[in-house]
Amino acid sequence: MSDTPTRPADTTTSAPPNPNVIVAVLAFAGIVVSLMQTLVIPIVPELPKYLNASASDTAWAVTATLLAAAVATPIAGRLGDMYGKRRMLLISLAAVTAGSFVVALSDSLTPMIIGRLLQGLSAGVIPLGLSIMRDEMPAERLGASTALMSASLGIGAALGLPIAAFVADNFDWHTLFWASGVLGALSLVLVLVLVPESKVRTGGRFDLLGGIGLAAGLVALLLAISKGGSWGWGSATTLGLFAAAVIVLVAWGYFELRTTQPLVDLRTTAKPQVLFTNLAGLAFGFSLFALQLIVPQLLQLPKQTGYGLGESLLTVGLVLAPQGLVVMIAAPMSSKISKAFGAKYTLMIGAVIVAVGYALNIFMMSEVWELVLVSCIVGAGVGFAYGALPTLIMSAVPVSETGSANAVNTLLRSIGSSLASAICGVIVSQMTINFAGHALPSENSFKVIMAIGCGAALLALLLASFLPRRRADATAHGAAAETAAEAAPQKA
């Protein structure tokens, strides 16, 4: 079966779907799925009591979602390219809905982990939504639409914490997951009713061995990153997992280069525009999550430390919530800059804004309003950057690889967030002060993290400078049209 993308003949005469409706539904689905990143944070300290299990065991409620998302994202993207993006989107939304209800009904560790695994399997929603937009949106709407969809990852993560904190403080913890299940079911119905199936498919045979190899390598890598702090970075288990990840991923890459229908086309991924965009996405993922890790700790540390603000978890959520709104506003604005100057420069502007935000944070961390301002500045930079990333990716890959390419970029952003969690965890555990007999993160530990976040943004700026100068946003939709046009004669 050929890899050539085909568009089945349209046998219906129904009116074309409303682009505004498609964008709204897909962005809503992306926000619902990204909420799962922060939904569980308010109740993590209480999970041992809720589930009658040890803290080390209940930590798997977070780790399970991370691992499932890493495995599911590239596989869902590829299957979407092959068999239908809307179909895989519906399966992903069904997974997050089922997972939410499983957790809502659980009172022990095993069903909690199973439910969180199912929630993680929904991570492909954002790259699948981006791919549907490329196939369905008119050219003049594509940039703003994909920018909003891409930014939904940051929007949901920022809005999830205040919502989850409010629910956890005022209701039974199961309510969090009943609510997420309802939202998942609503997004599933909306997609089923209002989003058309993309007519662009590659067909072909799924690379099962490549999927198994990538899953094994990613699980080993992310287990080592996420659990290295508790297991010990020099422990045999952690080092063994890192070594296994390197060996498996190198072998996987060797295999992918020699198979005719790879899970991920590494030759396409190695193109300068795709490669440097993905590396910049990794750096931005680090920068976004670093702020979300340090601001809550600064706000909740006792005032007696001299730098803590002694605020509640709900206040933490309210401080971070404006960041999500700023991301939502900045993402569509980024498409206008991309049209005028090129997505490369939009990405670079975003990197500069994020770097400025972290630099200010080093000196502005003693008042709540200062942290609100800094989080909004960083959010604006992330909105610009996340708006530019899919435009750069889609303008450099054939339409037959849109889902897979976007999935890889989304995956690398998630790996950047995991690296931020691990590195920040090491810093705050090593740079401490003694407070009432307890070791607490020192003020300098937060400043070091802010400096690293600034450095990650500057690294993204450097990586973006290597991107080709052509105006990527202007060619993104055109590339899809050209590929489809090339495929048309072959289906006759």
C-alpha positions in Angstrom: 0.0 0.0 0.0 1.4 3.3 -1.0 2.5 6.1 1.3 1.1 8.6 -1.1 -1.5 10.8 0.5 -5.0 10.5 -1.0 -8.2 12.5 -0.8 -11.3 10.3 -1.2 -13.9 11.7 -3.5 -16.5 13.8 -1.7 -19.8 12.2 -2.3 -21.8 14.6 -0.1 -23.3 17.9 -0.9 -23.5 19.2 2.6 -22.3 22.7 3.5 -18.6 23.0 4.4 -17.9 23.1 8.2 -17.5 26.5 9.8 -13.8 27.2 10.4 -14.5 29.1 13.6 -16.4 26.2 15.0 -13.6 23.8 14.1 -10.9 26.0 15.8 -13.0 26.5 18.9 -13.7 22.8 19.3 -10.2 21.6 18.7 -8.7 24.3 21.0 -11.2 23.3 23.7 -10.1 19.7 23.3 -6.5 20.7 23.6 -7.1 22.7 26.8 -9.1 19.8 28.3 -6.2 17.4 27.7 -3.5 19.8 28.9 -5.4 20.4 32.1 -4.4 16.8 33.1 -0.8 18.1 33.6 -1.7 20.2 36.7 -5.0 18.6 37.8 -3.4 16.3 40.3 -0.8 18.7 41.7 -3.0 20.1 44.6 -3.7 16.6 45.9 -0.3 15.0 45.5 0.7 15.5 49.2 -2.5 14.0 50.3 -2.6 11.0 48.0 -0.9 8.6 50.5 -3.8 9.2 52.9 -6.4 9.0 50.2 -5.1 5.8 48.7 -3.6 4.2 51.8 -0.3 3.9 50.1 3.3 5.2 50.5 4.4 8.5 49.0 6.8 6.7 46.7 4.0 4.6 45.4 1.5 7.4 44.9 4.1 9.3 43.0 3.3 6.9 40.1 0.0 8.8 39.7 2.1 11.5 38.1 4.8 9.4 36.5 2.3 7.1 34.8 0.7 10.0 32.9 4.1 11.3 31.8 5.2 7.9 30.5 1.9 7.2 28.7 1.9 10.6 27.1 5.4 10.2 25.8 4.6 6.8 24.2 1.2 7.8 22.9 2.1 11.2 21.3 4.2 10.0 18.3 2.2 6.8 17.8 -1.1 8.7 17.7 0.4 11.3 15.3 1.5 8.6 12.9 -1.7 6.6 13.1 -3.6 9.8 12.4 -1.7 10.4 9.3 -2.4 6.8 8.1 -5.9 6.1 9.1 -7.6 9.4 9.9 -6.8 12.2 12.3 -10.3 12.7 13.5 -10.6 9.0 14.3 -7.4 9.1 16.4 -8.6 12.3 18.0 -11.8 10.6 19.1 -9.9 7.6 20.5 -7.6 10.0 22.4 -10.5 11.9 23.9 -12.3 8.6 24.8 -9.1 7.6 26.7 -9.0 10.8 28.8 -12.7 10.5 29.5 -12.4 6.8 30.5 -9.3 7.5 32.6 -11.0 10.4 34.4 -14.0 8.2 35.4 -11.8 5.3 36.5 -9.9 7.7 38.9 -13.1 9.3 40.0 -14.4 5.8 41.1 -11.1 4.8 42.7 -10.1 4.6 46.4 -6.9 2.6 46.0 -3.6 2.9 44.1 -4.0 0.4 41.3 -7.1 2.0 39.7 -5.7 5.4 40.2 -2.6 4.5 38.2 -4.7 2.8 35.5 -6.8 5.9 35.2 -3.8 8.2 35.0 -2.3 6.0 32.3 -5.4 6.3 30.3 -5.4 10.1 30.8 -1.8 10.2 29.5 -2.8 8.3 26.3 -4.7 11.4 25.3 -1.6 13.5 24.7 -1.8 13.1 21.0 -4.9 15.5 20.9 -2.8 18.6 20.3 -0.7 17.4 17.3 -3.8 15.7 15.8 -5.7 18.9 16.1 -2.9 20.8 14.4 -2.9 18.3 11.6 -6.7 18.6 11.1 -6.3 22.4 10.9 -3.7 22.1 8.3 -6.0 20.0 6.1 -9.2 21.9 6.8 -8.5 25.6 7.4 -8.4 28.2 4.6 -5.0 29.6 4.1 -5.7 33.0 5.6 -6.9 31.3 8.9 -4.2 28.6 9.2 -1.6 30.6 11.1 -3.8 32.0 13.9 -5.7 28.7 14.2 -2.6 26.5 14.6 -1.1 29.1 17.0 -4.1 28.9 19.3 -4.1 25.1 19.1 -0.4 24.8 19.9 -0.7 27.3 22.8 -3.5 25.3 24.3 -0.8 23.1 25.9 0.3 26.1 28.0 -3.2 27.5 28.5 -4.5 24.3 30.0 -1.5 23.8 32.2 -1.8 27.4 33.6 -5.5 27.3 34.2 -5.6 23.8 35.6 -3.9 24.7 38.9 -6.3 27.4 40.2 -9.3 25.3 39.2 -7.9 22.2 40.8 -6.8 24.0 43.9 -10.3 25.5 44.4 -12.0 22.2 43.9 -9.5 20.4 46.2 -10.0 23.0 48.9 -13.8 22.9 48.8 -14.9 19.5 47.6 -14.0 15.8 47.8 -10.9 15.0 45.7 -12.9 12.7 43.4 -14.8 15.8 42.2 -11.6 16.8 40.2 -11.8 13.7 38.1 -15.6 13.6 37.7 -15.3 17.2 36.3 -12.4 16.2 34.0 -14.5 13.2 32.8 -17.4 15.4 32.0 -15.1 17.9 30.1 -13.6 15.0 28.2 -17.0 13.6 27.3 -18.1 17.0 26.2 -15.1 17.5 24.0 -15.6 14.0 22.5 -19.2 14.8 21.5 -18.2 18.2 20.1 -15.5 16.7 17.9 -17.8 13.9 16.8 -20.6 16.3 15.8 -18.7 19.4 14.6 -15.2 18.4 13.3 -15.0 16.7 9.9 -12.6 13.8 9.1 -9.6 15.0 7.2 -9.5 13.6 3.7 -5.7 13.4 3.6 -4.4 10.0 4.6 -1.2 8.1 3.7 -2.4 4.5 4.3 0.4 2.0 4.5 1.5 -0.4 7.2 2.1 0.7 10.8 5.7 0.4 11.9 5.0 -1.8 15.0 8.6 -2.6 15.7 9.5 1.1 15.5 6.7 1.9 17.9 7.9 -0.7 20.4 11.5 0.5 20.1 10.6 4.2 20.6 8.3 3.4 23.5 11.0 1.4 25.2 13.6 4.1 24.7 11.3 6.9 25.9 10.1 5.0 29.0 13.7 4.3 30.0 14.7 7.9 29.5 11.8 9.5 31.3 11.9 7.0 34.1 15.5 7.9 34.7 14.7 11.6 34.5 11.6 11.6 36.7 12.7 9.1 39.3 16.4 9.9 39.4 16.0 12.3 42.3 14.3 9.7 44.6 16.4 6.7 43.4 19.7 8.6 43.4 21.3 10.0 40.3 24.3 7.8 40.7 22.3 4.6 41.5 22.7 1.5 39.4 19.0 1.7 38.4 19.1 5.3 37.2 22.4 4.9 35.3 21.2 1.6 33.9 18.0 3.3 32.6 20.0 6.1 31.0 22.3 3.6 29.3 19.4 1.5 28.1 17.7 4.6 26.7 20.8 5.5 24.7 21.3 2.0 23.4 17.6 1.5 22.5 17.1 4.9 20.9 20.3 4.6 18.8 19.2 1.1 17.6 15.7 2.5 17.0 17.1 5.3 14.9 19.2 2.8 12.9 16.1 0.7 12.2 14.0 3.7 11.3 16.4 4.9 8.6 16.2 1.5 6.9 12.5 0.7 7.0 10.3 1.8 4.1 7.4 3.1 6.2 9.0 4.4 9.5 7.1 5.6 12.5 9.1 8.8 12.4 10.9 9.9 9.2 14.2 10.8 10.6 15.4 12.2 7.3 12.6 14.8 7.5 13.3 15.4 11.2 17.0 16.1 10.3 16.0 19.0 8.0 17.5 22.1 9.5 14.1 23.8 9.8 12.5 20.8 11.6 15.6 20.0 13.7 16.2 23.5 15.1 12.5 24.0 15.6 12.3 20.8 17.6 15.3 21.7 19.7 13.9 25.2 20.4 10.6 23.5 21.4 12.6 21.4 23.9 14.1 24.6 25.4 10.8 26.3 25.6 9.2 23.3 27.3 11.9 23.7 30.0 11.4 27.4 30.4 7.6 27.2 30.7 7.6 24.4 33.3 10.5 25.9 35.4 8.4 28.9 36.3 5.4 26.7 37.2 7.7 24.8 39.6 9.3 27.7 41.4 6.5 30.2 41.7 4.3 27.8 43.8 7.1 27.1 46.2 8.0 30.8 46.6 4.4 31.7 47.3 3.9 28.9 49.9 7.1 29.1 51.9 6.7 30.7 55.3 7.2 34.5 55.5 9.6 33.9 58.4 12.2 32.6 55.9 12.6 36.2 54.7 11.7 35.4 51.1 8.7 33.1 51.2 5.2 34.8 50.9 3.2 32.4 53.1 0.2 32.1 50.7 -2.3 29.3 50.1 -2.4 26.9 47.2 -5.5 28.7 45.9 -3.5 31.9 45.8 -0.8 30.1 43.9 -3.4 29.1 41.3 -4.7 32.6 41.0 -1.2 34.0 40.5 -0.5 31.6 37.7 -4.0 31.8 36.1 -3.3 35.1 34.2 -0.4 33.4 32.5 -2.8 31.1 30.7 -4.9 34.0 29.6 -1.9 35.9 28.3 -0.8 32.8 26.4 -4.3 32.6 24.8 -4.1 36.3 23.7 -0.4 36.1 22.5 -0.7 33.0 20.4 -3.0 34.4 17.7 -1.1 37.7 17.7 2.0 35.7 16.9 0.5 34.7 13.5 0.3 38.4 12.5 4.0 38.8 13.2 4.8 35.6 11.3 2.9 36.9 8.3 4.8 40.2 8.3 8.3 38.9 9.1 8.3 35.1 9.2 7.7 32.6 11.9 11.4 32.4 12.6 11.4 35.9 14.0 8.2 35.3 15.9 10.0 32.4 17.6 13.0 34.6 18.4 10.8 37.4 19.8 9.2 34.8 22.1 12.6 33.6 23.3 13.7 37.2 24.1 10.5 37.9 26.0 10.8 34.7 28.1 14.5 35.5 28.8 13.5 39.0 30.0 10.8 37.5 32.3 13.2 35.2 34.0 15.9 37.9 34.3 13.3 40.2 36.0 12.3 37.3 38.3 15.8 37.2 39.8 15.2 40.7 41.2 11.4 40.6 41.5 10.3 37.8 43.8 9.3 39.5 47.1 5.7 40.5 46.3 2.7 38.7 44.9 2.2 41.3 42.2 5.8 40.9 41.0 5.3 37.1 40.5 2.0 37.8 38.6 3.8 40.2 36.3 6.7 37.9 35.7 4.5 34.9 35.0 2.5 37.1 32.5 5.7 38.2 30.7 6.9 34.6 30.4 3.4 33.6 29.3 3.5 36.2 26.5 6.8 34.8 25.3 5.5 31.3 25.4 2.4 32.3 23.5 4.5 33.8 20.7 6.8 30.8 20.6 4.1 28.1 20.7 2.3 30.0 18.0 5.3 29.9 15.7 6.4 26.3 16.3 3.7 24.4 14.4 3.9 26.9 11.5 7.6 26.2 11.2 7.1 22.5 11.4 4.2 22.2 8.9 6.0 24.4 6.3 8.9 22.0 6.3 7.2 18.6 6.1 4.9 17.0 3.5 1.2 16.8 4.3 1.5 13.0 4.7 3.7 13.5 7.8 1.9 16.4 9.5 0.6 14.4 12.4 3.8 12.6 13.1 6.0 15.8 12.8 3.7 17.8 15.1 3.7 14.9 17.6 7.5 14.8 17.7 7.6 18.6 18.5 4.9 18.2 21.2 6.8 15.3 22.6 10.1 17.3 22.8 8.3 20.1 24.6 7.1 17.5 27.2 10.6 16.1 27.6 11.8 19.7 28.2 9.2 20.0 31.0 10.4 16.7 32.5 14.0 17.9 32.4 13.0 21.2 34.1 11.3 19.1 36.9 14.3 17.0 37.4 16.9 19.8 37.4 14.8 22.1 39.6 14.3 19.2 42.0 18.0 18.7 42.3 18.7 22.4 42.9 16.1 23.0 45.6 17.1 19.8 47.4 20.8 20.7 47.4 20.6 24.5 48.1 18.7 24.6 51.4 18.4 26.4 54.7 17.5 25.1 58.1 14.2 26.4 59.2 12.7 25.2 62.5 14.5 21.9 62.0 13.5 21.4 58.4 15.5 21.8 55.2 13.8 24.3 52.9 14.9 25.6 49.5 17.1 28.7 49.9 16.5 32.0 48.2 19.6 31.5 46.0 18.2 28.1 44.8 15.3 30.0 43.2 17.6 32.6 41.7 19.7 29.8 40.2 16.6 28.2 38.6 15.5 31.6 37.2 19.0 32.1 35.7 18.8 28.6 34.2 15.3 29.4 32.8 16.7 32.6 31.3 19.6 30.6 29.8 17.1 28.0 28.3 15.2 30.8 26.6 18.5 32.3 25.2 19.4 28.8 24.0 16.1 28.7 22.2 16.9 32.1 20.7 20.3 30.8 19.4 18.7 27.7 18.0 16.0 29.8 16.2 18.7 31.9 14.6 19.9 28.9 12.6 16.4 28.5 11.0 16.2 29.3 7.3 15.2 32.9 6.5 12.2 32.0 4.3 8.8 33.0 5.5 7.5 29.7 6.8 4.0 30.8 7.7 3.2 31.8 4.1 4.1 28.4 2.8 2.6 26.1 5.4 -0.9 25.8 3.9 0.6 26.0 0.4 2.7 23.0 1.1 -0.4 21.0 2.0 -2.2 22.1 -1.1 0.7 21.3 -3.4 1.1 17.8 -1.9 -2.6 17.1 -2.3 -2.5 18.4 -5.8 0.4 16.1 -6.6 -1.6 13.2 -5.2 -4.7 13.9 -7.1 -3.7 12.5 -10.5 -2.6 9.2 -8.8 -6.1 8.5 -7.4 -7.7 8.8 -10.8 
